[in-house]
Amino acid sequence: MFVCISPWNFPLAIFAGQITAALAAGNTVVAKPAPATPLIAHAMTCLLHEAGVPAEALQLTPADGAAFGEVALTHPALAGVAFTGSTATAATINRTLANRDGAIVPLIAETGGVNAMVVDATRCPNRWSTTSSCRRSTAPASAARRCGCCICRRKSPSA
């Protein structure tokens, strides 16, 4: 069993990416969405079930994080954890997994999300431009980071 814990931002992309990767690797999945995103997680889970993923292979578990962790992270069938969220929560998950008896359980953690890309005056002006808002930095033509607020973006190849 692989536990997938997704964040409130990018509730569909990260949720779907975590669980489909774990399923593709042959794991059963218990998916825990962020408290603010259970409806989109439910919709995605239903789509995967309709597409043929057995209910026994994918379970959606909207729950309080601490209560969920007490059960899921100590379960004997746990084979791995995919987590996107705060550094503090990832550290708690890591400590819980380290205190388990038996084999080491892998933790895939993407943390932070408040990183900025800083480009100084030596940047190549033909390749980079600054953006005025986070919304613009996540536009499809942007090569900027998905998470966090970027202060610059790569210009499109035609620029």
Backbone as a printed PyTorch tensor [residue, N CA C, xyz], in Angstrom:
tensor([[[  0.8450,  -1.1700,   0.0000],
         [  0.0000,   0.0000,   0.0000],
         [  0.8880,   1.2300,   0.0000]],

        [[  0.5770,   2.1510,  -0.8880],
         [  1.2890,   3.4200,  -0.9770],
         [  0.3330,   4.5090,  -0.5130]],

        [[  0.7860,   5.3790,   0.3620],
         [ -0.0190,   6.4970,   0.8500],
         [  0.3650,   7.7340,   0.0530]],

        [[ -0.6270,   8.4120,  -0.5050],
         [ -0.3990,   9.6380,  -1.2690],
         [ -1.1370,  10.7790,  -0.5830]],

        [[ -0.3810,  11.7990,  -0.1860],
         [ -0.9350,  12.9460,   0.5400],
         [ -0.6860,  14.1830,  -0.3150]],

        [[ -1.7740,  14.7790,  -0.8100],
         [ -1.6400,  15.8960,  -1.7440],
         [ -2.0160,  17.2250,  -1.0820]],

        [[ -1.5400,  18.3310,  -1.6590],
         [ -1.7440,  19.6610,  -1.0730],
         [ -3.0100,  20.3430,  -1.5820]],

        [[ -3.2560,  21.5200,  -1.0430],
         [ -4.4350,  22.2980,  -1.4320],
         [ -4.2150,  23.0140,  -2.7640]],

        [[ -2.9770,  23.3970,  -3.0600],
         [ -2.7300,  24.0720,  -4.3390],
         [ -2.4620,  22.9960,  -5.3870]],

        [[ -2.8860,  23.1830,  -6.5690],
         [ -2.8080,  22.1800,  -7.6280],
         [ -3.4650,  20.8790,  -7.1810]],

        [[ -4.7170,  20.9600,  -6.7100],
         [ -5.3700,  19.7960,  -6.1140],
         [ -5.6290,  18.6540,  -7.0860]],

        [[ -5.7070,  18.9360,  -8.3640],
         [ -5.9320,  17.8530,  -9.3230],
         [ -4.6120,  17.3170,  -9.8590]],

        [[ -3.7260,  18.1980, -10.2910],
         [ -2.4750,  17.7610, -10.9220],
         [ -1.6080,  16.9340,  -9.9760]],

        [[ -1.3880,  17.4150,  -8.7840],
         [ -0.5180,  16.6950,  -7.8550],
         [ -1.2190,  15.4480,  -7.3290]],

        [[ -2.4850,  15.5500,  -7.0010],
         [ -3.2530,  14.3940,  -6.5440],
         [ -3.1980,  13.2840,  -7.5930]],

        [[ -3.5370,  13.6320,  -8.8320],
         [ -3.5620,  12.6290,  -9.9070],
         [ -2.1660,  12.0870, -10.1860]],

        [[ -1.1690,  12.9500, -10.1910],
         [  0.1960,  12.5120, -10.4680],
         [  0.7210,  11.5270,  -9.4430]],

        [[  0.4780,  11.8340,  -8.1690],
         [  0.9410,  10.9310,  -7.1130],
         [  0.2880,   9.5570,  -7.2210]],

        [[ -1.0340,   9.5540,  -7.3460],
         [ -1.7160,   8.2570,  -7.2900],
         [ -1.5190,   7.4450,  -8.5540]],

        [[ -1.4890,   8.0970,  -9.7170],
         [ -1.2990,   7.3180, -10.9420],
         [  0.1190,   6.7580, -11.0200]],

        [[  1.1010,   7.4790, -10.5250],
         [  2.4690,   6.9460, -10.4990],
         [  2.5530,   5.7270,  -9.5850]],

        [[  1.9560,   5.8230,  -8.4130],
         [  1.9730,   4.6920,  -7.4740],
         [  1.2190,   3.4960,  -8.0470]],

        [[  0.0820,   3.7470,  -8.6860],
         [ -0.6710,   2.6560,  -9.3120],
         [  0.1150,   2.0300, -10.4620]],

        [[  0.7390,   2.8570, -11.2840],
         [  1.5120,   2.3510, -12.4220],
         [  2.6840,   1.4920, -11.9680]],

        [[  3.1940,   1.7680, -10.7800],
         [  4.3000,   0.9740, -10.2330],
         [  3.8120,  -0.3150,  -9.5710]],

        [[  2.4890,  -0.5430,  -9.6010],
         [  1.9410,  -1.7920,  -9.0850],
         [  1.4990,  -1.7590,  -7.6350]],

        [[  1.3690,  -0.5730,  -7.0770],
         [  0.9440,  -0.4410,  -5.6820],
         [ -0.5580,  -0.2320,  -5.5680]],

        [[ -1.1210,  -0.6390,  -4.4450],
         [ -2.4430,  -0.1590,  -4.0730],
         [ -2.2190,   1.2050,  -3.4370]],

        [[ -3.2510,   2.0410,  -3.4380],
         [ -3.0840,   3.4210,  -2.9850],
         [ -4.1870,   3.8160,  -2.0210]],

        [[ -3.7850,   4.4610,  -0.9450],
         [ -4.7010,   5.1710,  -0.0700],
         [ -4.3660,   6.6490,  -0.2620]],

        [[ -5.3140,   7.4000,  -0.8130],
         [ -5.0880,   8.8000,  -1.1590],
         [ -5.7690,   9.7160,  -0.1500]],

        [[ -4.9970,  10.6630,   0.3810],
         [ -5.5330,  11.6400,   1.3180],
         [ -5.3400,  13.0370,   0.7320]],

        [[ -6.4390,  13.6520,   0.2870],
         [ -6.3340,  15.0180,  -0.2290],
         [ -6.2660,  16.0300,   0.9110]],

        [[ -5.9070,  17.2430,   0.5720],
         [ -5.9250,  18.3300,   1.5520],
         [ -7.3640,  18.5510,   2.0270]],

        [[ -7.5410,  19.0570,   3.2370],
         [ -8.8920,  19.2790,   3.7670],
         [ -9.7680,  20.1660,   2.8890]],

        [[ -9.1510,  21.0600,   2.1320],
         [ -9.9250,  21.9810,   1.3030],
         [-10.2880,  21.4030,  -0.0640]],

        [[ -9.8070,  20.1950,  -0.3940],
         [ -9.9790,  19.7000,  -1.7620],
         [-10.6120,  18.3150,  -1.8880]],

        [[-11.4940,  17.9030,  -0.9920],
         [-12.0260,  16.5400,  -1.1060],
         [-12.9370,  16.3320,  -2.3160]],

        [[-13.6040,  17.3660,  -2.7690],
         [-14.5420,  17.1720,  -3.8890],
         [-13.8160,  16.8960,  -5.1940]],

        [[-12.7590,  17.6390,  -5.4750],
         [-12.0120,  17.3780,  -6.7110],
         [-11.2960,  16.0370,  -6.6180]],

        [[-10.8170,  15.6840,  -5.4190],
         [-10.1810,  14.3770,  -5.2320],
         [-11.2010,  13.2520,  -5.4470]],

        [[-12.3970,  13.4570,  -4.9500],
         [-13.4550,  12.4560,  -5.1390],
         [-13.7840,  12.3010,  -6.6220]],

        [[-13.8990,  13.4180,  -7.3240],
         [-14.2030,  13.3650,  -8.7530],
         [-13.1120,  12.6180,  -9.5190]],

        [[-11.8520,  12.8910,  -9.2030],
         [-10.7450,  12.2090,  -9.8810],
         [-10.7330,  10.7200,  -9.5510]],

        [[-10.9880,  10.3920,  -8.2970],
         [-11.0320,   8.9850,  -7.8910],
         [-12.1490,   8.2580,  -8.6350]],

        [[-13.3080,   8.8890,  -8.7470],
         [-14.4240,   8.2850,  -9.4970],
         [-14.0590,   8.0740, -10.9600]],

        [[-13.3900,   9.0520, -11.5670],
         [-12.9640,   8.8960, -12.9630],
         [-11.9990,   7.7210, -13.1220]],

        [[-11.0680,   7.5830, -12.1930],
         [-10.1320,   6.4580, -12.2630],
         [-10.8390,   5.1240, -12.0720]],

        [[-11.8230,   5.0960, -11.1730],
         [-12.5970,   3.8630, -10.9930],
         [-13.4020,   3.5500, -12.2590]],

        [[-14.0130,   4.5680, -12.8560],
         [-14.7690,   4.3730, -14.1000],
         [-13.8650,   3.9060, -15.2290]],

        [[-12.6010,   4.3370, -15.1940],
         [-11.6420,   3.9560, -16.2340],
         [-11.0930,   2.5460, -16.0300]],

        [[-11.4580,   1.9150, -14.9130],
         [-11.0410,   0.5360, -14.7130],
         [-10.1330,   0.2730, -13.5320]],

        [[ -9.7220,   1.3020, -12.8090],
         [ -8.9140,   1.0690, -11.6120],
         [ -9.8310,   0.4770, -10.5510]],

        [[ -9.5340,  -0.7070, -10.0540],
         [-10.4090,  -1.3380,  -9.0590],
         [-10.4900,  -0.5300,  -7.7630]],

        [[-11.6560,  -0.5230,  -7.1580],
         [-11.8390,   0.1780,  -5.8800],
         [-10.8960,  -0.3690,  -4.8170]],

        [[-10.5530,  -1.6550,  -4.9240],
         [ -9.6250,  -2.2600,  -3.9550],
         [ -8.2060,  -1.7320,  -4.1340]],

        [[ -7.9070,  -1.1840,  -5.3150],
         [ -6.5620,  -0.6810,  -5.5980],
         [ -6.4100,   0.7950,  -5.2690]],

        [[ -7.5270,   1.5290,  -5.1900],
         [ -7.4810,   2.9710,  -4.9220],
         [ -8.5880,   3.3560,  -3.9580]],

        [[ -8.2020,   3.7960,  -2.8030],
         [ -9.1540,   4.2520,  -1.7840],
         [ -8.9180,   5.7240,  -1.4890]],

        [[ -9.9780,   6.5100,  -1.4980],
         [ -9.9100,   7.9220,  -1.1270],
         [-10.2550,   8.0370,   0.3470]],

        [[ -9.4090,   8.7540,   1.0760],
         [ -9.6110,   8.8920,   2.5180],
         [ -9.4640,  10.3460,   2.9380]],

        [[-10.5150,  11.1660,   2.7600],
         [-10.4440,  12.5250,   3.2830],
         [-10.4680,  12.4440,   4.8050]],

        [[ -9.4730,  13.0080,   5.4520],
         [ -9.3740,  12.8840,   6.9120],
         [ -8.4880,  13.9830,   7.4630]],

        [[ -8.5630,  14.1720,   8.7570],
         [ -7.6480,  15.0600,   9.4590],
         [ -6.2360,  14.5030,   9.3030]],

        [[ -5.2770,  15.3720,   9.0240],
         [ -3.9140,  14.9210,   8.7700],
         [ -3.2920,  14.1250,   9.8970]],

        [[ -3.3830,  14.6160,  11.1270],
         [ -2.7570,  13.9360,  12.2610],
         [ -3.3990,  12.5740,  12.5120]],

        [[ -4.7230,  12.5280,  12.4900],
         [ -5.4230,  11.2610,  12.7240],
         [ -5.1220,  10.2590,  11.6100]],

        [[ -5.0960,  10.7400,  10.3610],
         [ -4.7720,   9.8920,   9.2280],
         [ -3.3590,   9.3310,   9.3790]],

        [[ -2.4230,  10.1930,   9.7220],
         [ -1.0320,   9.7670,   9.8770],
         [ -0.8340,   8.7190,  10.9390]],

        [[ -1.5520,   8.8610,  12.0540],
         [ -1.4320,   7.8750,  13.1400],
         [ -1.7840,   6.4730,  12.6650]],

        [[ -2.7530,   6.3700,  11.7800],
         [ -3.1870,   5.0570,  11.2880],
         [ -2.3660,   4.6290,  10.0680]],

        [[ -2.3250,   5.4810,   9.0540],
         [ -1.7180,   5.0900,   7.7810],
         [ -0.2090,   4.8900,   7.8690]],

        [[  0.4750,   5.7730,   8.5860],
         [  1.9420,   5.6970,   8.6190],
         [  2.4710,   4.5920,   9.5120]],

        [[  1.6010,   3.9990,  10.2970],
         [  2.0210,   2.8880,  11.1580],
         [  1.4430,   1.5550,  10.7030]],

        [[  0.6810,   1.5770,   9.6140],
         [  0.0480,   0.3550,   9.1250],
         [  1.1180,  -0.6270,   8.6200]],

        [[  0.9930,  -1.9010,   8.9680],
         [  2.0120,  -2.8750,   8.5540],
         [  2.1370,  -3.0690,   7.0500]],

        [[  1.0910,  -2.7560,   6.2770],
         [  1.1430,  -2.9400,   4.8270],
         [  1.7650,  -1.7510,   4.0870]],

        [[  2.1400,  -0.7140,   4.8180],
         [  2.6760,   0.4940,   4.1860],
         [  3.9680,   0.1840,   3.4390]],

        [[  3.9890,   0.5460,   2.1400],
         [  5.1660,   0.3070,   1.3100],
         [  5.8570,   1.6000,   0.9000]],

        [[  5.1810,   2.7430,   1.0540],
         [  5.7750,   4.0150,   0.6660],
         [  4.8110,   5.1580,   0.8630]],

        [[  5.3600,   6.3820,   0.8640],
         [  4.5670,   7.5910,   1.0430],
         [  5.0100,   8.6180,   0.0060]],

        [[  4.0330,   9.2160,  -0.6860],
         [  4.2700,  10.3700,  -1.5520],
         [  3.5710,  11.5440,  -0.8910]],

        [[  4.3080,  12.5990,  -0.6070],
         [  3.7690,  13.7330,   0.1290],
         [  4.1840,  15.0300,  -0.5360]],

        [[  3.2340,  15.9370,  -0.6940],
         [  3.5270,  17.3040,  -1.1160],
         [  2.8930,  18.2250,  -0.0890]],

        [[  3.7030,  19.0840,   0.5060],
         [  3.2070,  19.9910,   1.5320],
         [  4.3400,  20.6530,   2.2790]],

        [[  4.0840,  20.9780,   3.5170],
         [  5.0480,  21.7550,   4.2950],
         [  6.2570,  20.9280,   4.7160]],

        [[  7.3480,  21.6270,   4.9130],
         [  8.5770,  20.9900,   5.3780],
         [  8.3750,  20.4010,   6.7710]],

        [[  7.6430,  21.1040,   7.6180],
         [  7.4050,  20.6210,   8.9850],
         [  6.6260,  19.3070,   8.9790]],

        [[  5.6040,  19.2240,   8.1390],
         [  4.8230,  17.9840,   8.0660],
         [  5.6540,  16.8510,   7.4760]],

        [[  6.4590,  17.1540,   6.4760],
         [  7.3380,  16.1230,   5.9050],
         [  8.3080,  15.5960,   6.9530]],

        [[  8.8170,  16.4730,   7.8010],
         [  9.7280,  16.0420,   8.8670],
         [  9.0050,  15.1320,   9.8570]],

        [[  7.7660,  15.4550,  10.1760],
         [  6.9700,  14.6040,  11.0700],
         [  6.7410,  13.2320,  10.4520]],

        [[  6.3920,  13.2050,   9.1680],
         [  6.1970,  11.9340,   8.4680],
         [  7.5030,  11.1390,   8.4810]],

        [[  8.5990,  11.8150,   8.1870],
         [  9.9030,  11.1440,   8.1580],
         [ 10.2480,  10.5220,   9.5130]],

        [[ 10.0190,  11.2660,  10.5970],
         [ 10.2950,  10.7380,  11.9430],
         [  9.4080,   9.5360,  12.2550]],

        [[  8.1370,   9.6250,  11.8820],
         [  7.2130,   8.5070,  12.1150],
         [  7.6720,   7.2610,  11.3680]],

        [[  8.0680,   7.4380,  10.1090],
         [  8.5390,   6.3030,   9.3180],
         [  9.8500,   5.7470,   9.8760]],

        [[ 10.7250,   6.6180,  10.3590],
         [ 12.0160,   6.1720,  10.9000],
         [ 11.8400,   5.3720,  12.1830]],

        [[ 10.7690,   5.6100,  12.9100],
         [ 10.5200,   4.8970,  14.1660],
         [  9.8260,   3.5560,  13.9740]],

        [[  9.5180,   3.1970,  12.7410],
         [  8.8690,   1.9070,  12.4700],
         [  9.8840,   0.7780,  12.5880]],

        [[  9.4080,  -0.3550,  12.9910],
         [ 10.2300,  -1.5640,  12.9550],
         [ 10.1680,  -2.1360,  11.5470]],

        [[ 11.2020,  -2.8600,  11.1620],
         [ 11.1900,  -3.5220,   9.8720],
         [ 11.9100,  -2.7270,   8.8110]],

        [[ 11.5420,  -3.0250,   7.5720],
         [ 12.2040,  -2.4090,   6.4180],
         [ 11.9490,  -0.9030,   6.3730]],

        [[ 12.8950,  -0.1930,   5.7750],
         [ 12.7590,   1.2510,   5.5930],
         [ 11.6580,   1.5100,   4.5680]],

        [[ 10.7590,   2.4260,   4.8960],
         [  9.6620,   2.7890,   3.9970],
         [ 10.0740,   4.0600,   3.2480]],

        [[ 10.0620,   4.0240,   1.9140],
         [ 10.4420,   5.2140,   1.1510],
         [  9.4730,   6.3690,   1.3550]],

        [[ 10.0260,   7.5720,   1.4210],
         [  9.2420,   8.8100,   1.4960],
         [  9.6640,   9.6880,   0.3320]],

        [[  8.7000,  10.0070,  -0.5240],
         [  8.9150,  10.9500,  -1.6150],
         [  8.2380,  12.2390,  -1.1780]],

        [[  9.0250,  13.2640,  -0.8820],
         [  8.4550,  14.4960,  -0.3370],
         [  8.8450,  15.7000,  -1.1800]],

        [[  7.8440,  16.4640,  -1.5710],
         [  8.0560,  17.7490,  -2.2300],
         [  7.5700,  18.8040,  -1.2500]],

        [[  8.4890,  19.6000,  -0.7670],
         [  8.1400,  20.5470,   0.2810],
         [  8.4670,  21.9710,  -0.1190]],

        [[  8.0150,  22.8930,   0.6850],
         [  8.3390,  24.3010,   0.4800],
         [  7.2550,  24.9940,  -0.3010]],

        [[  7.5480,  25.3000,  -1.5510],
         [  6.5700,  25.9690,  -2.3930],
         [  6.5840,  27.4670,  -2.2710]],

        [[  7.5150,  28.0260,  -1.5180],
         [  7.5940,  29.4730,  -1.3920],
         [  8.9380,  29.9670,  -1.9210]],

        [[  9.5260,  29.2070,  -2.7940],
         [ 10.8180,  29.5660,  -3.3560],
         [ 10.6160,  30.5230,  -4.5180]],

        [[ 11.5270,  31.4370,  -4.6650],
         [ 11.4770,  32.3840,  -5.7790],
         [ 12.6700,  32.1470,  -6.6790]],

        [[ 12.5000,  32.4230,  -7.9470],
         [ 13.6210,  32.3900,  -8.8710],
         [ 14.0950,  33.8290,  -9.0010]],

        [[ 15.3350,  34.0800,  -8.6730],
         [ 15.8720,  35.4320,  -8.7190],
         [ 16.8300,  35.5250,  -9.8890]],

        [[ 16.5890,  36.4990, -10.7550],
         [ 17.4370,  36.7240, -11.9190],
         [ 18.0040,  38.1200, -11.7970]],

        [[ 19.3400,  38.2310, -11.8630],
         [ 19.9630,  39.5500, -11.7080],
         [ 20.2460,  40.1890, -13.0670]],

        [[ 20.9360,  41.3030, -13.0520],
         [ 21.1810,  42.0800, -14.2590],
         [ 22.0530,  41.3450, -15.2750]],

        [[ 22.7170,  40.2730, -14.8840],
         [ 23.5700,  39.5390, -15.8200],
         [ 22.7870,  38.5090, -16.6270]],

        [[ 21.4820,  38.4390, -16.4220],
         [ 20.6860,  37.4600, -17.1490],
         [ 20.7340,  37.7610, -18.6420]],

        [[ 20.4700,  36.7750, -19.4300],
         [ 20.4230,  36.9550, -20.8740],
         [ 19.0780,  37.5920, -21.2170]],

        [[ 19.0380,  38.8510, -21.6300],
         [ 17.7640,  39.5390, -21.8600],
         [ 16.9240,  38.9140, -22.9650]],

        [[ 17.5330,  38.1070, -23.8250],
         [ 16.7680,  37.4710, -24.8930],
         [ 16.0240,  36.2350, -24.4230]],

        [[ 16.3540,  35.7440, -23.2040],
         [ 15.7420,  34.4960, -22.7400],
         [ 14.8170,  34.6820, -21.5520]],

        [[ 14.9640,  35.7180, -20.7740],
         [ 14.1960,  35.8550, -19.5320],
         [ 13.5220,  37.2190, -19.4620]],

        [[ 12.3640,  37.2640, -18.8610],
         [ 11.6940,  38.5310, -18.6050],
         [ 11.0440,  38.4540, -17.2330]],

        [[ 10.8660,  39.5770, -16.6010],
         [ 10.2310,  39.5650, -15.2890],
         [  8.7270,  39.5500, -15.4490]],

        [[  8.0390,  39.0400, -14.4550],
         [  6.5830,  39.0200, -14.4710],
         [  6.0830,  39.8950, -13.3430]],

        [[  4.9030,  40.4170, -13.5010],
         [  4.3700,  41.3110, -12.4900],
         [  3.4700,  40.6120, -11.4910]],

        [[  3.0870,  39.3850, -11.7730],
         [  2.2010,  38.6920, -10.8400],
         [  2.4300,  37.1920, -10.8840]],

        [[  2.0550,  36.5260,  -9.8230],
         [  2.1620,  35.0670,  -9.7850],
         [  1.2700,  34.4460, -10.8390]],

        [[  0.1120,  35.0570, -11.0860],
         [ -0.8090,  34.4830, -12.0530],
         [ -0.1700,  34.4150, -13.4310]],

        [[  0.5040,  35.4800, -13.8160],
         [  1.1610,  35.4810, -15.1190],
         [  2.2960,  34.4780, -15.1600]],

        [[  2.9800,  34.2610, -14.0300],
         [  4.1370,  33.3670, -14.0490],
         [  3.7370,  31.9120, -14.2380]],

        [[  2.4530,  31.5840, -14.0880],
         [  2.0180,  30.2020, -14.2890],
         [  1.2560,  30.0330, -15.5940]],

        [[  1.3290,  31.0150, -16.4630],
         [  0.6850,  30.9060, -17.7640],
         [  1.3290,  29.7850, -18.5660]],

        [[  0.5920,  29.1780, -19.5030],
         [  1.1280,  28.0380, -20.2520],
         [  2.4400,  28.3260, -20.9710]],

        [[  2.6580,  29.5480, -21.4490],
         [  3.8850,  29.8560, -22.1750],
         [  5.0780,  30.0270, -21.2380]],

        [[  4.8450,  29.9820, -19.9650],
         [  5.9100,  30.2260, -19.0030],
         [  6.7140,  28.9700, -18.7340]],

        [[  8.0030,  29.1460, -18.5160],
         [  8.8600,  28.0410, -18.1000],
         [  9.2000,  28.1920, -16.6280]],

        [[  8.4350,  29.0080, -15.9250],
         [  8.6840,  29.2560, -14.5040],
         [  8.1810,  28.0930, -13.6670]],

        [[  8.5250,  28.0930, -12.3760],
         [  8.1080,  27.0310, -11.4700],
         [  6.6020,  27.0230, -11.2840]],

        [[  6.0280,  25.8460, -11.0180],
         [  4.6050,  25.7050, -10.7320],
         [  4.2800,  26.2140,  -9.3450]],

        [[  5.1400,  25.8920,  -8.3830],
         [  4.8670,  26.2250,  -6.9920],
         [  5.6460,  27.4640,  -6.6000]],

        [[  5.0700,  28.2590,  -5.7580],
         [  5.7480,  29.4670,  -5.3070],
         [  5.4670,  30.6040,  -6.2530]],

        [[  5.9560,  31.7310,  -5.9220],
         [  5.7530,  32.9260,  -6.7280],
         [  7.0550,  33.2460,  -7.4360]],

        [[  7.0630,  33.1290,  -8.7390],
         [  8.2790,  33.3950,  -9.4980],
         [  8.3210,  34.8540,  -9.8970]],

        [[  9.5090,  35.4080,  -9.9040],
         [  9.6360,  36.8030, -10.2860],
         [ 10.1060,  36.9480, -11.7250]],

        [[ 10.3220,  35.8250, -12.3810],
         [ 10.7000,  35.9050, -13.7760],
         [ 10.1540,  34.6930, -14.5140]],

        [[ 10.1470,  34.7710, -15.8040],
         [  9.7350,  33.6370, -16.6140],
         [ 10.5580,  33.6340, -17.8770]],

        [[ 10.6660,  32.4830, -18.4490],
         [ 11.3910,  32.3580, -19.7030],
         [ 10.5080,  32.8540, -20.8210]],

        [[ 11.0880,  33.6320, -21.7170],
         [ 10.3250,  34.0960, -22.8640],
         [ 10.0710,  32.9340, -23.7970]],

        [[  9.0130,  33.0320, -24.5830],
         [  8.7260,  31.9810, -25.5420],
         [  9.8380,  31.9730, -26.6090]],

        [[ 10.0710,  30.8120, -27.2320],
         [ 11.1470,  30.7100, -28.2010],
         [ 11.0350,  31.7120, -29.3420]],

        [[  9.8290,  32.1570, -29.6740],
         [  9.6560,  33.0960, -30.7840],
         [  9.9590,  34.5350, -30.3910]],

        [[ 10.1410,  34.7990, -29.0790],
         [ 10.3740,  36.1780, -28.6370],
         [ 11.8160,  36.5950, -28.8580]]])
